[in-house]
C-alpha cells in the first residue's frame, strides 16, 4: 500500500510540474499576486431615454451609483444641462436622474401652452418615478425646480426619502417683493431703461423671427446688468451670455412666468403659495441658498421655519448658481445630508467657507 501511495503522489507531482511547463510565461508569478480591483469601479456609464408621462415624452439622463437622487431644473423652461459638469461628483454616491420637464430641454413641446402648469409637472414627475421603478427617491429642485419639488412633496411625500430645496421660493408674493427691492437697488439709469422697455411691451418687436421673445436690449439689461450680481459671486462663469439665456421654451415661459418682464411673476406660477402648508412636510429636508442669491436668503429662512427639523445652509460668496460659485461646499452639503459624513456641513461651516 505504501508503494502505491508513493507512486500516486509521484504521478500527481509529475503531472503538476509538466502542466507548469505549458503555462504562459509569468503566469505562475502572476497567480501569486494579490487581486487587482476591476478598473470598471472607476467608470460611470450614463443612460438616457424617454418616459411617456401622461402622454408627454420626458427626457431623462441617468448616471452614478447608490440611492436615486432625482434632480429638477429651473427656468421654467430651461433644461438639466446647466447642472453639468458641476454636480458630477454626486454620482460617486448617488444614482443621479436628471429630468427635463415638459416643454423643456429635450422633452416634448406641447401645442397647447395652457398645459404647462406646475400641477401637471408634479404628475409628470410621479409618472417618471413609477416608470423608472425608482421606489422612494431623494429629490432635489433648483430655482423653479425647487417650487416644483415642494408641490410634489405636498402631494406625494410618502414617496420621498429626502428633500432638497435649492435657491427657491415658497411664495410668489414674497418672491415678487424681492424683485421690487432688486429694482430699487439698481442704478437709476438701469432701472429707468428696464422700466421703459417693460412699459412698451416686451414682445412683438423687431423682425418677425424676433417677435416671440425678449429683445436683445432687454435681455442684456435684465439678465445681464440686472440679474448678474445675483447669479454669480465667487466664480462668475466667463462664458455667461445674457442673450444666450434667450434660447429657452418661450411659450412655456410666457405661460408660467408671465409676459411683463423679469422682475414680476404674473403667469400661472402665481399659484405657488405653499408657505402655510410647508409644516405638513415631514421628510428630512435640506434648504440651500447663496448669500447673494436672486432668491433672497430671507425666503429660505421662512421655509426652514415652517418645515420642522429642516436644515438651512447659506453659502458664502454665492449667487443663484450656488453649485458653480461654491461647488465643493454644495457637493459636501448634499452628500453629507443624504449619507452623513465625517464633516456634516452646517450653516456655520458654510458661512466660514471659501
C-alpha positions, 0 to 999 in steps of 0.5 A, a space after each residue: 500500500 505504501 508503494 502505491 501511495 508513493 507512486 500516486 503522489 509521484 504521478 500527481 507531482 509529475 503531472 503538476 510540474 509538466 502542466 507548469 511547463 505549458 503555462 504562459 510565461 509569468 503566469 505562475 508569478 502572476 497567480 501569486 499576486 494579490 487581486 487587482 480591483 476591476 478598473 470598471 469601479 472607476 467608470 460611470 456609464 450614463 443612460 438616457 431615454 424617454 418616459 411617456 408621462 401622461 402622454 408627454 415624452 420626458 427626457 431623462 439622463 441617468 448616471 452614478 451609483 447608490 440611492 436615486 437622487 432625482 434632480 429638477 431644473 429651473 427656468 421654467 423652461 430651461 433644461 438639466 444641462 446647466 447642472 453639468 459638469 458641476 454636480 458630477 461628483 454626486 454620482 460617486 454616491 448617488 444614482 443621479 436622474 436628471 429630468 427635463 420637464 415638459 416643454 423643456 430641454 429635450 422633452 416634448 413641446 406641447 401645442 397647447 401652452 395652457 398645459 404647462 402648469 406646475 400641477 401637471 409637472 408634479 404628475 409628470 414627475 410621479 409618472 417618471 418615478 413609477 416608470 423608472 421603478 425608482 421606489 422612494 427617491 431623494 429629490 432635489 429642485 433648483 430655482 423653479 425646480 425647487 417650487 416644483 419639488 415642494 408641490 410634489 412633496 405636498 402631494 406625494 411625500 410618502 414617496 420621498 426619502 429626502 428633500 432638497 430645496 435649492 435657491 427657491 421660493 415658497 411664495 410668489 408674493 414674497 418672491 415678487 417683493 424681492 424683485 421690487 427691492 432688486 429694482 430699487 437697488 439698481 442704478 437709476 439709469 438701469 432701472 429707468 431703461 428696464 422700466 421703459 422697455 417693460 412699459 412698451 411691451 416686451 414682445 412683438 418687436 423687431 423682425 418677425 423671427 424676433 417677435 416671440 421673445 425678449 429683445 436683445 436690449 432687454 435681455 442684456 439689461 435684465 439678465 445681464 446688468 440686472 440679474 448678474 450680481 445675483 447669479 454669480 459671486 465667487 466664480 462668475 462663469 466667463 462664458 455667461 451670455 445674457 442673450 444666450 439665456 434667450 434660447 429657452 421654451 418661450 411659450 412655456 415661459 410666457 405661460 408660467 412666468 408671465 409676459 411683463 418682464 423679469 422682475 414680476 411673476 404674473 403667469 400661472 406660477 402665481 399659484 405657488 403659495 405653499 408657505 402655510 402648508 410647508 409644516 405638513 412636510 415631514 421628510 428630512 429636508 435640506 434648504 440651500 441658498 447663496 448669500 447673494 442669491 436672486 432668491 433672497 436668503 430671507 425666503 429660505 429662512 421662512 421655509 426652514 421655519 415652517 418645515 420642522 427639523 429642516 436644515 438651512 445652509 447659506 453659502 458664502 460668496 454665492 449667487 443663484 448658481 450656488 453649485 458653480 460659485 461654491 461647488 465643493 461646499 454644495 457637493 459636501 452639503 448634499 452628500 453629507 445630508 443624504 449619507 452623513 459624513 465625517 464633516 456634516 456641513 452646517 450653516 456655520 461651516 458654510 458661512 466660514 467657507 471659501 
